[in-house]
Amino acid sequence: MAESLGQILDRLQASGGEVADQGVGALLALASRNPQRLFQMARHLDRDPATPDSDLRLAMLLALVIMLDDPGLVAALDDRLAARNPADLWPLRVLSKAAWIRGRPDAALAWQRRAIEMFPQAARPPLELAALRFATGDVDGALDLMGRTLPRVKGGGFVGLRDAQQDRMDSLRDAMAQGRDAGDRDLVGWPGRYLEPESVVPMWTDHDRDCGRDNTFRTVAAYTNTVMFDAIAGHLKADPGITAVINFGTGCGRREWEIAPTFPQVTWIGYDFSPLATDMNRQAFQRPNLRFDDDLDEALAAATATGGRVLLAHCRTADVMLPAALRRVYAACRKAGVARIVTGEYFCPSIETLNYPDFRAETADTVYWDGILVMHNYARMLPSEGYALVADAYHPVPLPHNDHGLQEALLIRLTDAVPLP
Ligand SMILES: C[S@@+](CC[C@H](N)C(=O)[O-])C[C@H]1O[C@@H](n2cnc3c(N)ncnc32)[C@H](O)[C@@H]1O
């Protein structure tokens, strides 16, 4: 007799629960193309008469409704699963994510602590707890836990990776010392891939498929954009004097196109240094209050011509820019009179220290992340280009499945800056 998915899940042990996580990842492929199908699956699992409630089945359901971004169902299932007091790894981790989404940071921390107590060998809970500590302001606690955890995960794999990447660390130091705008091909801060037509077209197409608001809880990229665009919407509501928003490094301009009708009095400008991505955006996304540019001066001129205040934002873009290039952008903003700079960039452990950057102690503008990527010290760079940092927050990634390398430790750093007097 065929087993139901619920029955199969019920037989999984703790480590099996982690495999279920990957199963949800596979469903994701389905979801981003057919969310309705995912919804049917959630309903089916919930009503499946073949199995009674079980921790894993409820965790699977909760993960599905998180992905569907259905707050009412998330709350109902979160309460149902929490009441069972689960003793399995994956349900504990999903509960932590649901608690964060529901604005309950203490519960999110408590579920991860419980997961660590019950499964001390599991790698993910301490990484996720460290991210939560950072996000809730316990920076010392986050650094302590990450520093003890990351070097031992993947059998010490990150230590090997660090040792193999010495040339990249040197390349960043050299580039900073020389004040360079871009790194050499395939080394730190090399933005060339974003300009080559053979990579721009598939990246734009993937971006268009993955980054829209409907994918908020299905891809880390979309979640990060939602965090930043929600912050922008908050500023627009609080300050009706803002008449233009520039999305610096927009890639595919879907998010501006989505939000433009909600704020028709605002001119939305997607800027990207790729002329090809800009052409593709102009063809694909048209609104009366939306334009795309591949020249920053033109974008800034169009924004200031609207007559009110200008907000410039960047999301997941500064991580391929060397600090000199980013400083030039901020200097151009200051010169053009940009009234607000919002950043929604990734914040990760650096491969160099196998820990989050401690920007309280770090004296460089920028530290090495991994591959070609860097992380900037916004609290240092923005003021020296004429902007005061007025908000600086860290958001963990509450997706219930794995979508991004080292996602457990990944944070979105949301900063807000206004001109210094
Ligand atoms: C990872 S994508 C992010 C796209 C979008 N902001 C998002 O978060 O979904 C990075 C984008 O930044 C653009 N980019 C990279 N370096 C840039 C620079 N120096 N000036 C302008 N755009 C840049 C690339 O062309 C690419 O479209």
PDBQT file of the ligand as one rigid body, heavy atoms in Angstrom, charges set to zero:
ROOT
HETATM    1  C1  LIG A 501      23.483  40.629  -7.298  1.00  0.00    +0.000 C 
HETATM    2  S1  LIG A 501      22.821  41.822  -8.374  1.00  0.00    +0.000 S 
HETATM    3  C2  LIG A 501      21.628  42.581  -7.324  1.00  0.00    +0.000 C 
HETATM    4  C3  LIG A 501      20.453  43.087  -8.075  1.00  0.00    +0.000 C 
HETATM    5  C4  LIG A 501      19.356  43.690  -7.192  1.00  0.00    +0.000 C 
HETATM    6  N1  LIG A 501      19.808  44.913  -6.548  1.00  0.00    +0.000 N 
HETATM    7  C5  LIG A 501      18.878  42.688  -6.172  1.00  0.00    +0.000 C 
HETATM    8  O1  LIG A 501      19.210  42.795  -4.994  1.00  0.00    +0.000 OA
HETATM    9  O2  LIG A 501      18.148  41.782  -6.526  1.00  0.00    +0.000 OA
HETATM   10  C6  LIG A 501      24.092  43.076  -8.477  1.00  0.00    +0.000 C 
HETATM   11  C7  LIG A 501      23.765  44.126  -9.550  1.00  0.00    +0.000 C 
HETATM   12  O3  LIG A 501      24.611  45.255  -9.355  1.00  0.00    +0.000 OA
HETATM   13  C8  LIG A 501      25.106  45.708 -10.597  1.00  0.00    +0.000 C 
HETATM   14  N2  LIG A 501      26.401  46.345 -10.313  1.00  0.00    +0.000 N 
HETATM   15  C9  LIG A 501      27.519  45.768  -9.839  1.00  0.00    +0.000 A 
HETATM   16  N3  LIG A 501      28.484  46.673  -9.670  1.00  0.00    +0.000 NA
HETATM   17  C10 LIG A 501      27.948  47.871 -10.029  1.00  0.00    +0.000 A 
HETATM   18  C11 LIG A 501      28.467  49.192 -10.076  1.00  0.00    +0.000 A 
HETATM   19  N4  LIG A 501      29.712  49.481  -9.741  1.00  0.00    +0.000 N 
HETATM   20  N5  LIG A 501      27.637  50.174 -10.501  1.00  0.00    +0.000 NA
HETATM   21  C12 LIG A 501      26.371  49.888 -10.850  1.00  0.00    +0.000 A 
HETATM   22  N6  LIG A 501      25.833  48.653 -10.858  1.00  0.00    +0.000 NA
HETATM   23  C13 LIG A 501      26.624  47.653 -10.434  1.00  0.00    +0.000 A 
HETATM   24  C14 LIG A 501      25.203  44.457 -11.448  1.00  0.00    +0.000 C 
HETATM   25  O4  LIG A 501      25.138  44.752 -12.830  1.00  0.00    +0.000 OA
HETATM   26  C15 LIG A 501      24.005  43.652 -10.971  1.00  0.00    +0.000 C 
HETATM   27  O5  LIG A 501      22.857  43.890 -11.748  1.00  0.00    +0.000 OA
ENDROOT
TORSDOF 0
